[in-house]
Amino acid sequence: RLKRIYLTHCYNITGRALEPLRGSTVLERLDLSLRPRHGYDVYPVPLWGRLLHVHVLPILHSIIGREYHSLKHIQFPHFDFEDLREKCGYFQQFLLKYDETGHHQNAVCRKCSVDCNRSLSIFRDDNKDYIGIQKYTCYDCLNHYCYNCKGEDDEGQFCLSFCKLCEKWRCIDCQMMKPCSSCIEFHRDGHGDVDNYTLRNDISFICKDCTDENNECGICGDVFCPDCQSSSPGYDYIVSCGECSARGCIVCKDLIYCSHESCELSQCELCRVPERNTERDVSYCNMCDSFFCFKHRLEDCKRDWRDSCGECLRMLAPTLARAYEEGNPPQT
């Protein structure tokens, strides 16, 4: 009477062990993605691991070939599209047959109660990177939703959204989804209308289970998808203060960095105390338009005291005077 199977991290499985499932009429869910049910893998997941089409697909065919089968959801591993197209037409045949089974032909949206089979092509086809991922079906509760149906809350969140990190569709009743703030700003900045449904495919969502300190700001709650971060090499949306180590988005933390090429000092707005003047403070000189920590500002001025920026010298003076009074002059 096995109804749900998850092959999380079973990278060495070939599929032969699934033979007892052949012709099953009670199996509702089969997750072959090899990924965690909740959250996402830090390291890249093997595309198919050791799973072999020759073992898995005949078993799946035998299940959906039964008149009263119960299979509602299959989560396949991430595919290499070119390899799939060239070597596995059998897999494409399976997707078409699965799409045409009685359950999916009569799929009804839980929100609007419309028989939306024509708009519910059961496997995602809007992006070739996600071929084989069942869409319009919540991964957790297995309910179907139309693509454009929204909830009753004031924010008008979509009933069903796709998480960019764990690659699962989840409904608002099972998992809160957040849109990538960078994606939204990109479209607001003269690239389109974020309220337009056609733009939904261009905005990435991240589910609650996949948010952590690396993609969510703990201050404002904004999240940032991996696509936006990878499209800006050397530019981080989530940053860490070099002094207090607190993390947050670039807007909330408002970090300033020492511009010296070998210096890694940075300070957030809360750590910047103008009256403190310690050697670890990073400060801005509006006369020469420079950001330096004390050490590298002093080094810059020592190259030629007479031609140094007067404002920089005034910034250095209190710390230098205090250091000499304490008998501990800076070693630079």
TORKOL-4160 file (C-alpha; in steps of 0.2 Angstrom, whole numbers, padded with zeros to 4 digits, m for minus):
332
<pt num="1" X="0000" Y="0000" Z="0000"/>
<pt num="2" X="0015" Y="0012" Z="m0003"/>
<pt num="3" X="0008" Y="0029" Z="m0009"/>
<pt num="4" X="0023" Y="0040" Z="m0009"/>
<pt num="5" X="0042" Y="0038" Z="m0012"/>
<pt num="6" X="0056" Y="0050" Z="m0011"/>
<pt num="7" X="0073" Y="0046" Z="m0017"/>
<pt num="8" X="0082" Y="0060" Z="m0008"/>
<pt num="9" X="0101" Y="0059" Z="m0011"/>
<pt num="10" X="0100" Y="0041" Z="m0018"/>
<pt num="11" X="0113" Y="0045" Z="m0031"/>
<pt num="12" X="0119" Y="0027" Z="m0033"/>
<pt num="13" X="0102" Y="0019" Z="m0037"/>
<pt num="14" X="0099" Y="0013" Z="m0054"/>
<pt num="15" X="0080" Y="0010" Z="m0054"/>
<pt num="16" X="0080" Y="m0009" Z="m0053"/>
<pt num="17" X="0074" Y="m0007" Z="m0035"/>
<pt num="18" X="0058" Y="0001" Z="m0041"/>
<pt num="19" X="0052" Y="m0015" Z="m0049"/>
<pt num="20" X="0040" Y="m0019" Z="m0035"/>
<pt num="21" X="0030" Y="m0004" Z="m0040"/>
<pt num="22" X="0026" Y="m0011" Z="m0057"/>
<pt num="23" X="0008" Y="m0009" Z="m0061"/>
<pt num="24" X="0004" Y="m0001" Z="m0044"/>
<pt num="25" X="m0013" Y="0007" Z="m0042"/>
<pt num="26" X="m0010" Y="0015" Z="m0026"/>
<pt num="27" X="0006" Y="0025" Z="m0029"/>
<pt num="28" X="0002" Y="0044" Z="m0029"/>
<pt num="29" X="0019" Y="0052" Z="m0029"/>
<pt num="30" X="0036" Y="0047" Z="m0035"/>
<pt num="31" X="0050" Y="0059" Z="m0032"/>
<pt num="32" X="0065" Y="0054" Z="m0043"/>
<pt num="33" X="0074" Y="0071" Z="m0042"/>
<pt num="34" X="0087" Y="0065" Z="m0029"/>
<pt num="35" X="0085" Y="0081" Z="m0020"/>
<pt num="36" X="0079" Y="0085" Z="m0003"/>
<pt num="37" X="0060" Y="0087" Z="0000"/>
<pt num="38" X="0063" Y="0103" Z="0009"/>
<pt num="39" X="0076" Y="0116" Z="0005"/>
<pt num="40" X="0089" Y="0114" Z="m0008"/>
<pt num="41" X="0106" Y="0107" Z="m0011"/>
<pt num="42" X="0122" Y="0118" Z="m0008"/>
<pt num="43" X="0132" Y="0107" Z="m0021"/>
<pt num="44" X="0126" Y="0104" Z="m0039"/>
<pt num="45" X="0115" Y="0088" Z="m0040"/>
<pt num="46" X="0120" Y="0075" Z="m0053"/>
<pt num="47" X="0108" Y="0076" Z="m0068"/>
<pt num="48" X="0102" Y="0058" Z="m0067"/>
<pt num="49" X="0114" Y="0051" Z="m0054"/>
<pt num="50" X="0115" Y="0032" Z="m0059"/>
<pt num="51" X="0096" Y="0031" Z="m0063"/>
<pt num="52" X="0094" Y="0022" Z="m0080"/>
<pt num="53" X="0079" Y="0026" Z="m0092"/>
<pt num="54" X="0079" Y="0008" Z="m0097"/>
<pt num="55" X="0074" Y="0003" Z="m0079"/>
<pt num="56" X="0063" Y="0017" Z="m0073"/>
<pt num="57" X="0052" Y="0022" Z="m0088"/>
<pt num="58" X="0045" Y="0004" Z="m0091"/>
<pt num="59" X="0039" Y="0004" Z="m0073"/>
<pt num="60" X="0031" Y="0021" Z="m0075"/>
<pt num="61" X="0023" Y="0015" Z="m0091"/>
<pt num="62" X="0016" Y="0000" Z="m0082"/>
<pt num="63" X="0008" Y="0011" Z="m0069"/>
<pt num="64" X="0000" Y="0024" Z="m0080"/>
<pt num="65" X="m0006" Y="0010" Z="m0091"/>
<pt num="66" X="m0018" Y="0004" Z="m0077"/>
<pt num="67" X="m0036" Y="0010" Z="m0079"/>
<pt num="68" X="m0037" Y="0015" Z="m0061"/>
<pt num="69" X="m0020" Y="0021" Z="m0057"/>
<pt num="70" X="m0018" Y="0034" Z="m0043"/>
<pt num="71" X="m0002" Y="0043" Z="m0049"/>
<pt num="72" X="m0004" Y="0061" Z="m0047"/>
<pt num="73" X="0014" Y="0068" Z="m0046"/>
<pt num="74" X="0031" Y="0063" Z="m0053"/>
<pt num="75" X="0047" Y="0074" Z="m0050"/>
<pt num="76" X="0061" Y="0069" Z="m0062"/>
<pt num="77" X="0079" Y="0074" Z="m0060"/>
<pt num="78" X="0086" Y="0089" Z="m0068"/>
<pt num="79" X="0090" Y="0086" Z="m0087"/>
<pt num="80" X="0103" Y="0090" Z="m0099"/>
<pt num="81" X="0091" Y="0096" Z="m0113"/>
<pt num="82" X="0102" Y="0092" Z="m0128"/>
<pt num="83" X="0106" Y="0075" Z="m0121"/>
<pt num="84" X="0088" Y="0071" Z="m0118"/>
<pt num="85" X="0082" Y="0077" Z="m0135"/>
<pt num="86" X="0096" Y="0066" Z="m0144"/>
<pt num="87" X="0095" Y="0050" Z="m0134"/>
<pt num="88" X="0079" Y="0048" Z="m0126"/>
<pt num="89" X="0063" Y="0050" Z="m0137"/>
<pt num="90" X="0056" Y="0036" Z="m0126"/>
<pt num="91" X="0055" Y="0049" Z="m0112"/>
<pt num="92" X="0046" Y="0061" Z="m0122"/>
<pt num="93" X="0033" Y="0048" Z="m0127"/>
<pt num="94" X="0031" Y="0044" Z="m0108"/>
<pt num="95" X="0027" Y="0063" Z="m0105"/>
<pt num="96" X="0014" Y="0063" Z="m0118"/>
<pt num="97" X="0006" Y="0047" Z="m0112"/>
<pt num="98" X="0006" Y="0053" Z="m0094"/>
<pt num="99" X="m0002" Y="0070" Z="m0100"/>
<pt num="100" X="m0016" Y="0060" Z="m0108"/>
<pt num="101" X="m0021" Y="0049" Z="m0093"/>
<pt num="102" X="m0038" Y="0051" Z="m0086"/>
<pt num="103" X="m0033" Y="0060" Z="m0070"/>
<pt num="104" X="m0024" Y="0074" Z="m0079"/>
<pt num="105" X="m0037" Y="0075" Z="m0093"/>
<pt num="106" X="m0049" Y="0079" Z="m0079"/>
<pt num="107" X="m0038" Y="0090" Z="m0068"/>
<pt num="108" X="m0048" Y="0104" Z="m0060"/>
<pt num="109" X="m0041" Y="0120" Z="m0053"/>
<pt num="110" X="m0044" Y="0120" Z="m0034"/>
<pt num="111" X="m0046" Y="0139" Z="m0034"/>
<pt num="112" X="m0058" Y="0143" Z="m0049"/>
<pt num="113" X="m0065" Y="0125" Z="m0051"/>
<pt num="114" X="m0062" Y="0126" Z="m0070"/>
<pt num="115" X="m0057" Y="0111" Z="m0080"/>
<pt num="116" X="m0041" Y="0118" Z="m0086"/>
<pt num="117" X="m0033" Y="0104" Z="m0095"/>
<pt num="118" X="m0030" Y="0114" Z="m0110"/>
<pt num="119" X="m0020" Y="0127" Z="m0100"/>
<pt num="120" X="m0013" Y="0113" Z="m0088"/>
<pt num="121" X="0000" Y="0105" Z="m0099"/>
<pt num="122" X="0006" Y="0095" Z="m0085"/>
<pt num="123" X="0025" Y="0096" Z="m0088"/>
<pt num="124" X="0033" Y="0113" Z="m0088"/>
<pt num="125" X="0037" Y="0119" Z="m0105"/>
<pt num="126" X="0041" Y="0138" Z="m0103"/>
<pt num="127" X="0059" Y="0134" Z="m0101"/>
<pt num="128" X="0069" Y="0120" Z="m0108"/>
<pt num="129" X="0080" Y="0119" Z="m0092"/>
<pt num="130" X="0064" Y="0112" Z="m0083"/>
<pt num="131" X="0058" Y="0099" Z="m0095"/>
<pt num="132" X="0051" Y="0085" Z="m0085"/>
<pt num="133" X="0046" Y="0095" Z="m0070"/>
<pt num="134" X="0027" Y="0093" Z="m0067"/>
<pt num="135" X="0019" Y="0110" Z="m0066"/>
<pt num="136" X="0002" Y="0117" Z="m0060"/>
<pt num="137" X="0002" Y="0104" Z="m0046"/>
<pt num="138" X="0008" Y="0108" Z="m0028"/>
<pt num="139" X="0022" Y="0097" Z="m0023"/>
<pt num="140" X="0016" Y="0096" Z="m0005"/>
<pt num="141" X="m0003" Y="0094" Z="m0006"/>
<pt num="142" X="m0005" Y="0088" Z="m0025"/>
<pt num="143" X="m0019" Y="0100" Z="m0028"/>
<pt num="144" X="m0020" Y="0108" Z="m0046"/>
<pt num="145" X="m0021" Y="0127" Z="m0049"/>
<pt num="146" X="m0023" Y="0137" Z="m0065"/>
<pt num="147" X="m0007" Y="0147" Z="m0069"/>
<pt num="148" X="m0015" Y="0165" Z="m0066"/>
<pt num="149" X="m0026" Y="0161" Z="m0051"/>
<pt num="150" X="m0022" Y="0172" Z="m0036"/>
<pt num="151" X="m0026" Y="0171" Z="m0017"/>
<pt num="152" X="m0037" Y="0182" Z="m0007"/>
<pt num="153" X="m0024" Y="0192" Z="0002"/>
<pt num="154" X="m0021" Y="0210" Z="m0002"/>
<pt num="155" X="m0004" Y="0206" Z="m0010"/>
<pt num="156" X="m0013" Y="0196" Z="m0023"/>
<pt num="157" X="0000" Y="0182" Z="m0022"/>
<pt num="158" X="m0001" Y="0168" Z="m0035"/>
<pt num="159" X="m0009" Y="0152" Z="m0029"/>
<pt num="160" X="0005" Y="0142" Z="m0036"/>
<pt num="161" X="0023" Y="0147" Z="m0039"/>
<pt num="162" X="0039" Y="0139" Z="m0044"/>
<pt num="163" X="0054" Y="0139" Z="m0032"/>
<pt num="164" X="0070" Y="0143" Z="m0042"/>
<pt num="165" X="0081" Y="0134" Z="m0029"/>
<pt num="166" X="0072" Y="0118" Z="m0025"/>
<pt num="167" X="0063" Y="0117" Z="m0042"/>
<pt num="168" X="0046" Y="0113" Z="m0035"/>
<pt num="169" X="0029" Y="0120" Z="m0037"/>
<pt num="170" X="0021" Y="0125" Z="m0021"/>
<pt num="171" X="0004" Y="0133" Z="m0017"/>
<pt num="172" X="0002" Y="0147" Z="m0004"/>
<pt num="173" X="m0007" Y="0136" Z="0008"/>
<pt num="174" X="0008" Y="0124" Z="0009"/>
<pt num="175" X="0023" Y="0136" Z="0007"/>
<pt num="176" X="0025" Y="0155" Z="0006"/>
<pt num="177" X="0034" Y="0160" Z="m0009"/>
<pt num="178" X="0044" Y="0177" Z="m0011"/>
<pt num="179" X="0048" Y="0185" Z="m0028"/>
<pt num="180" X="0066" Y="0190" Z="m0031"/>
<pt num="181" X="0067" Y="0208" Z="m0027"/>
<pt num="182" X="0081" Y="0211" Z="m0040"/>
<pt num="183" X="0070" Y="0203" Z="m0053"/>
<pt num="184" X="0055" Y="0215" Z="m0048"/>
<pt num="185" X="0067" Y="0230" Z="m0048"/>
<pt num="186" X="0073" Y="0226" Z="m0065"/>
<pt num="187" X="0056" Y="0226" Z="m0073"/>
<pt num="188" X="0051" Y="0241" Z="m0064"/>
<pt num="189" X="0066" Y="0250" Z="m0070"/>
<pt num="190" X="0059" Y="0253" Z="m0088"/>
<pt num="191" X="0059" Y="0235" Z="m0093"/>
<pt num="192" X="0041" Y="0230" Z="m0091"/>
<pt num="193" X="0026" Y="0230" Z="m0080"/>
<pt num="194" X="0027" Y="0218" Z="m0065"/>
<pt num="195" X="0009" Y="0217" Z="m0063"/>
<pt num="196" X="0007" Y="0209" Z="m0081"/>
<pt num="197" X="0004" Y="0190" Z="m0080"/>
<pt num="198" X="0016" Y="0188" Z="m0095"/>
<pt num="199" X="0030" Y="0194" Z="m0085"/>
<pt num="200" X="0028" Y="0181" Z="m0072"/>
<pt num="201" X="0040" Y="0169" Z="m0081"/>
<pt num="202" X="0054" Y="0182" Z="m0080"/>
<pt num="203" X="0052" Y="0184" Z="m0061"/>
<pt num="204" X="0060" Y="0170" Z="m0050"/>
<pt num="205" X="0052" Y="0165" Z="m0033"/>
<pt num="206" X="0060" Y="0157" Z="m0018"/>
<pt num="207" X="0050" Y="0146" Z="m0006"/>
<pt num="208" X="0052" Y="0148" Z="0013"/>
<pt num="209" X="0061" Y="0132" Z="0015"/>
<pt num="210" X="0075" Y="0138" Z="0003"/>
<pt num="211" X="0078" Y="0155" Z="0011"/>
<pt num="212" X="0093" Y="0157" Z="0022"/>
<pt num="213" X="0106" Y="0171" Z="0026"/>
<pt num="214" X="0114" Y="0169" Z="0009"/>
<pt num="215" X="0098" Y="0174" Z="m0001"/>
<pt num="216" X="0087" Y="0183" Z="0011"/>
<pt num="217" X="0089" Y="0199" Z="0020"/>
<pt num="218" X="0086" Y="0197" Z="0039"/>
<pt num="219" X="0081" Y="0216" Z="0040"/>
<pt num="220" X="0069" Y="0219" Z="0026"/>
<pt num="221" X="0065" Y="0201" Z="0021"/>
<pt num="222" X="0069" Y="0204" Z="0003"/>
<pt num="223" X="0076" Y="0188" Z="m0006"/>
<pt num="224" X="0087" Y="0187" Z="m0021"/>
<pt num="225" X="0087" Y="0173" Z="m0034"/>
<pt num="226" X="0104" Y="0164" Z="m0040"/>
<pt num="227" X="0101" Y="0170" Z="m0058"/>
<pt num="228" X="0102" Y="0189" Z="m0052"/>
<pt num="229" X="0117" Y="0185" Z="m0042"/>
<pt num="230" X="0126" Y="0176" Z="m0055"/>
<pt num="231" X="0122" Y="0189" Z="m0068"/>
<pt num="232" X="0132" Y="0202" Z="m0059"/>
<pt num="233" X="0150" Y="0194" Z="m0056"/>
<pt num="234" X="0158" Y="0202" Z="m0041"/>
<pt num="235" X="0142" Y="0210" Z="m0035"/>
<pt num="236" X="0133" Y="0203" Z="m0020"/>
<pt num="237" X="0115" Y="0207" Z="m0015"/>
<pt num="238" X="0118" Y="0199" Z="0002"/>
<pt num="239" X="0133" Y="0206" Z="0011"/>
<pt num="240" X="0141" Y="0204" Z="0028"/>
<pt num="241" X="0149" Y="0218" Z="0038"/>
<pt num="242" X="0167" Y="0216" Z="0041"/>
<pt num="243" X="0166" Y="0222" Z="0059"/>
<pt num="244" X="0150" Y="0215" Z="0067"/>
<pt num="245" X="0148" Y="0201" Z="0054"/>
<pt num="246" X="0129" Y="0204" Z="0053"/>
<pt num="247" X="0122" Y="0200" Z="0036"/>
<pt num="248" X="0109" Y="0209" Z="0026"/>
<pt num="249" X="0105" Y="0216" Z="0008"/>
<pt num="250" X="0116" Y="0230" Z="0001"/>
<pt num="251" X="0102" Y="0243" Z="0004"/>
<pt num="252" X="0099" Y="0239" Z="0023"/>
<pt num="253" X="0117" Y="0236" Z="0027"/>
<pt num="254" X="0124" Y="0251" Z="0017"/>
<pt num="255" X="0142" Y="0245" Z="0018"/>
<pt num="256" X="0157" Y="0256" Z="0014"/>
<pt num="257" X="0173" Y="0248" Z="0010"/>
<pt num="258" X="0191" Y="0253" Z="0011"/>
<pt num="259" X="0196" Y="0256" Z="m0008"/>
<pt num="260" X="0214" Y="0250" Z="m0005"/>
<pt num="261" X="0216" Y="0234" Z="m0016"/>
<pt num="262" X="0223" Y="0223" Z="m0003"/>
<pt num="263" X="0211" Y="0229" Z="0011"/>
<pt num="264" X="0195" Y="0219" Z="0016"/>
<pt num="265" X="0188" Y="0230" Z="0029"/>
<pt num="266" X="0170" Y="0236" Z="0027"/>
<pt num="267" X="0158" Y="0244" Z="0039"/>
<pt num="268" X="0139" Y="0244" Z="0040"/>
<pt num="269" X="0129" Y="0260" Z="0045"/>
<pt num="270" X="0127" Y="0254" Z="0063"/>
<pt num="271" X="0146" Y="0251" Z="0065"/>
<pt num="272" X="0151" Y="0268" Z="0058"/>
<pt num="273" X="0154" Y="0280" Z="0073"/>
<pt num="274" X="0162" Y="0296" Z="0067"/>
<pt num="275" X="0167" Y="0302" Z="0084"/>
<pt num="276" X="0176" Y="0285" Z="0087"/>
<pt num="277" X="0191" Y="0287" Z="0075"/>
<pt num="278" X="0198" Y="0269" Z="0078"/>
<pt num="279" X="0211" Y="0261" Z="0066"/>
<pt num="280" X="0198" Y="0249" Z="0060"/>
<pt num="281" X="0185" Y="0263" Z="0055"/>
<pt num="282" X="0182" Y="0266" Z="0036"/>
<pt num="283" X="0179" Y="0284" Z="0032"/>
<pt num="284" X="0175" Y="0295" Z="0018"/>
<pt num="285" X="0184" Y="0311" Z="0013"/>
<pt num="286" X="0173" Y="0322" Z="0003"/>
<pt num="287" X="0188" Y="0333" Z="m0003"/>
<pt num="288" X="0197" Y="0319" Z="m0012"/>
<pt num="289" X="0182" Y="0308" Z="m0014"/>
<pt num="290" X="0191" Y="0293" Z="m0006"/>
<pt num="291" X="0186" Y="0278" Z="0006"/>
<pt num="292" X="0200" Y="0272" Z="0017"/>
<pt num="293" X="0203" Y="0264" Z="0033"/>
<pt num="294" X="0215" Y="0273" Z="0045"/>
<pt num="295" X="0230" Y="0262" Z="0040"/>
<pt num="296" X="0228" Y="0265" Z="0021"/>
<pt num="297" X="0223" Y="0283" Z="0023"/>
<pt num="298" X="0239" Y="0286" Z="0033"/>
<pt num="299" X="0250" Y="0276" Z="0020"/>
<pt num="300" X="0242" Y="0286" Z="0006"/>
<pt num="301" X="0246" Y="0303" Z="0015"/>
<pt num="302" X="0264" Y="0297" Z="0020"/>
<pt num="303" X="0269" Y="0296" Z="0002"/>
<pt num="304" X="0270" Y="0315" Z="0002"/>
<pt num="305" X="0264" Y="0324" Z="0017"/>
<pt num="306" X="0265" Y="0341" Z="0009"/>
<pt num="307" X="0254" Y="0337" Z="m0006"/>
<pt num="308" X="0242" Y="0326" Z="0005"/>
<pt num="309" X="0224" Y="0330" Z="0006"/>
<pt num="310" X="0221" Y="0343" Z="0020"/>
<pt num="311" X="0204" Y="0335" Z="0025"/>
<pt num="312" X="0213" Y="0317" Z="0026"/>
<pt num="313" X="0226" Y="0324" Z="0037"/>
<pt num="314" X="0212" Y="0332" Z="0049"/>
<pt num="315" X="0204" Y="0315" Z="0049"/>
<pt num="316" X="0220" Y="0306" Z="0054"/>
<pt num="317" X="0225" Y="0319" Z="0067"/>
<pt num="318" X="0215" Y="0314" Z="0082"/>
<pt num="319" X="0219" Y="0295" Z="0081"/>
<pt num="320" X="0238" Y="0299" Z="0078"/>
<pt num="321" X="0238" Y="0311" Z="0093"/>
<pt num="322" X="0229" Y="0298" Z="0105"/>
<pt num="323" X="0241" Y="0284" Z="0099"/>
<pt num="324" X="0257" Y="0295" Z="0103"/>
<pt num="325" X="0250" Y="0300" Z="0120"/>
<pt num="326" X="0247" Y="0281" Z="0124"/>
<pt num="327" X="0265" Y="0277" Z="0118"/>
<pt num="328" X="0258" Y="0266" Z="0104"/>
<pt num="329" X="0261" Y="0275" Z="0088"/>
<pt num="330" X="0254" Y="0266" Z="0072"/>
<pt num="331" X="0267" Y="0254" Z="0064"/>
<pt num="332" X="0264" Y="0259" Z="0045"/>
